[in-house]
Amino acid sequence: MDRFVPLRRNNVVPYALSLLLCTASYIVLNSNLALALLPHKIMLEFLFNFSFVFIEDVGYRQTNGLFIIAKNCMGVLLFINLFLIMVFGFLPQGAEIKQKITLLVKYYFEAMFLAFAVTVFRISASVPFCTWEKFHLIHNIISLGIYFMAGLALYFVMDRRRAALWKR
């Protein structure tokens, strides 16, 4: 019961702001598919020397038709989940509101980078299976495994970081 923190402004504002950021990010990233998937396209062009063509309301199709980087490949929901894990799991309760807002911004960009890295890894891990008959099933299994491991790894790293800060 000693961990109970009364409902105060410096406890509510960061959480409300984080939910607002998640909603705004979801809307903005889903509004312009070409722009939102551009970093994924660029990274896969770099990694595999592929070229892509944008198809409206579909995504970037590899020119040989091997696969499509579609809306679901963007990782918006992964980004939101990683961000909310950081905010609701590791925002210090006793800190001042300025410190919480600073951490909120830091967590936002860390979650964005992690989601991008994980989604590019997920797409890259699926490329060798593109010609297989059960590609979609394999791709979904790979995706679930990678997303689950990313969430666990994030929680483990954040918990270790918090434990190291408390030892000081």
C-alpha positions as CSV (number, residue, x, y, z in Angstrom):
1,M,0.0,0.0,0.0
2,D,3.0,2.3,0.4
3,R,3.4,2.5,-3.4
4,F,0.0,4.2,-3.7
5,V,0.4,7.6,-5.3
6,P,-2.5,10.0,-5.1
7,L,-4.1,11.2,-8.3
8,R,-2.4,14.5,-9.0
9,R,-1.8,16.5,-12.1
10,N,1.8,15.5,-12.5
11,N,0.6,11.9,-12.5
12,V,-2.4,12.3,-14.9
13,V,-1.0,14.7,-17.5
14,P,1.8,12.5,-18.8
15,Y,-0.5,9.5,-19.2
16,A,-3.2,11.6,-20.9
17,L,-0.6,13.2,-23.2
18,S,0.8,9.8,-24.1
19,L,-2.7,8.6,-25.2
20,L,-3.1,11.7,-27.2
21,L,0.3,11.2,-28.9
22,C,-0.7,7.6,-29.7
23,T,-4.0,8.6,-31.3
24,A,-2.4,11.4,-33.3
25,S,0.5,9.2,-34.4
26,Y,-2.0,6.5,-35.6
27,I,-4.0,9.0,-37.6
28,V,-1.0,10.8,-39.1
29,L,0.9,7.6,-40.1
30,N,-2.2,6.0,-41.6
31,S,-3.1,9.1,-43.6
32,N,-0.2,9.1,-46.0
33,L,0.8,5.5,-46.8
34,A,3.6,6.5,-49.3
35,L,5.3,8.7,-46.8
36,A,4.9,6.4,-43.8
37,L,6.3,3.4,-45.7
38,L,9.1,5.3,-47.4
39,P,11.7,4.6,-44.6
40,H,11.0,0.8,-44.9
41,K,11.3,1.0,-48.7
42,I,14.6,2.9,-48.5
43,M,16.0,0.4,-46.0
44,L,15.0,-2.7,-48.0
45,E,16.4,-1.1,-51.2
46,F,19.7,-0.7,-49.3
47,L,19.7,-4.2,-47.7
48,F,18.6,-6.2,-50.7
49,N,19.2,-4.0,-53.8
50,F,15.5,-4.2,-54.6
51,S,13.5,-1.5,-56.4
52,F,9.9,-0.7,-55.6
53,V,6.9,0.9,-57.2
54,F,4.2,2.6,-55.1
55,I,0.6,1.5,-55.7
56,E,-2.0,3.8,-54.2
57,D,-3.9,2.3,-51.2
58,V,-1.7,-0.9,-51.3
59,G,1.9,0.1,-50.6
60,Y,5.3,-0.4,-52.2
61,R,5.5,-3.5,-54.6
62,Q,8.8,-4.9,-55.4
63,T,9.2,-4.5,-59.1
64,N,9.5,-8.2,-59.8
65,G,6.3,-8.8,-57.8
66,L,8.1,-10.8,-55.1
67,F,6.3,-9.0,-52.2
68,I,4.5,-5.8,-51.2
69,I,5.4,-3.6,-48.3
70,A,1.8,-2.9,-47.2
71,K,0.1,-0.8,-44.6
72,N,0.3,-3.6,-42.0
73,C,4.1,-3.6,-42.5
74,M,4.4,-0.1,-41.2
75,G,4.5,-1.1,-37.5
76,V,2.2,1.6,-36.2
77,L,0.5,-0.7,-33.7
78,L,3.9,-2.1,-32.6
79,F,5.1,1.5,-32.1
80,I,2.1,2.3,-30.0
81,N,2.5,-0.8,-27.9
82,L,6.2,-0.3,-27.3
83,F,5.6,3.4,-26.4
84,L,2.8,2.5,-23.9
85,I,4.9,-0.2,-22.3
86,M,7.6,2.4,-21.7
87,V,5.2,5.0,-20.4
88,F,2.8,3.0,-18.3
89,G,5.5,0.6,-17.1
90,F,8.5,2.8,-16.5
91,L,7.5,6.5,-16.0
92,P,8.8,7.3,-12.5
93,Q,5.9,8.1,-10.2
94,G,7.7,10.5,-7.8
95,A,9.3,12.7,-10.5
96,E,8.3,16.2,-11.4
97,I,6.1,16.9,-14.3
98,K,8.9,18.4,-16.4
99,Q,11.0,15.3,-16.0
100,K,8.0,13.1,-16.9
101,I,7.3,15.1,-20.1
102,T,11.0,14.9,-21.0
103,L,11.0,11.1,-20.5
104,L,7.7,10.9,-22.5
105,V,9.4,12.6,-25.5
106,K,12.4,10.3,-25.1
107,Y,10.2,7.2,-24.9
108,Y,8.3,8.4,-28.0
109,F,11.4,8.6,-30.2
110,E,12.9,5.4,-28.7
111,A,9.7,3.5,-29.5
112,M,9.6,4.9,-33.0
113,F,13.1,3.8,-33.7
114,L,12.6,0.4,-32.2
115,A,9.4,-0.2,-34.1
116,F,11.1,0.8,-37.3
117,A,14.1,-1.5,-36.7
118,V,11.9,-4.4,-35.7
119,T,9.6,-4.1,-38.7
120,V,12.5,-3.9,-41.1
121,F,14.0,-6.9,-39.4
122,R,10.6,-8.7,-39.7
123,I,10.3,-7.9,-43.4
124,S,13.9,-8.9,-44.0
125,A,13.5,-12.2,-42.2
126,S,10.5,-13.0,-44.4
127,V,12.1,-12.2,-47.7
128,P,13.7,-15.7,-48.2
129,F,10.2,-17.3,-47.9
130,C,8.4,-15.0,-50.4
131,T,8.2,-17.8,-53.1
132,W,6.9,-20.4,-50.8
133,E,3.3,-21.5,-51.1
134,K,2.4,-20.8,-47.4
135,F,4.3,-17.5,-47.4
136,H,1.5,-15.6,-45.5
137,L,1.3,-18.2,-42.8
138,I,5.1,-18.2,-42.4
139,H,5.2,-14.4,-42.5
140,N,2.6,-14.2,-39.8
141,I,4.3,-16.7,-37.5
142,I,7.6,-14.8,-38.0
143,S,5.9,-11.5,-37.2
144,L,4.2,-12.7,-34.1
145,G,7.5,-14.2,-32.8
146,I,9.5,-11.1,-33.5
147,Y,6.9,-8.7,-32.1
148,F,6.5,-10.8,-28.9
149,M,10.3,-11.0,-28.4
150,A,10.6,-7.2,-29.1
151,G,8.1,-6.5,-26.3
152,L,9.8,-8.9,-23.9
153,A,13.2,-7.5,-24.7
154,L,12.0,-3.9,-24.2
155,Y,10.5,-4.7,-20.9
156,F,13.6,-6.6,-19.8
157,V,16.0,-3.7,-20.8
158,M,13.7,-1.1,-19.3
159,D,13.5,-3.0,-16.0
160,R,17.3,-3.4,-15.9
161,R,17.7,0.3,-16.6
162,R,15.3,1.1,-13.8
163,A,17.1,-1.3,-11.4
164,A,20.5,0.3,-12.2
165,L,19.1,3.8,-11.5
166,W,17.7,2.7,-8.2
167,K,21.1,1.4,-7.0
168,R,22.7,4.8,-7.4
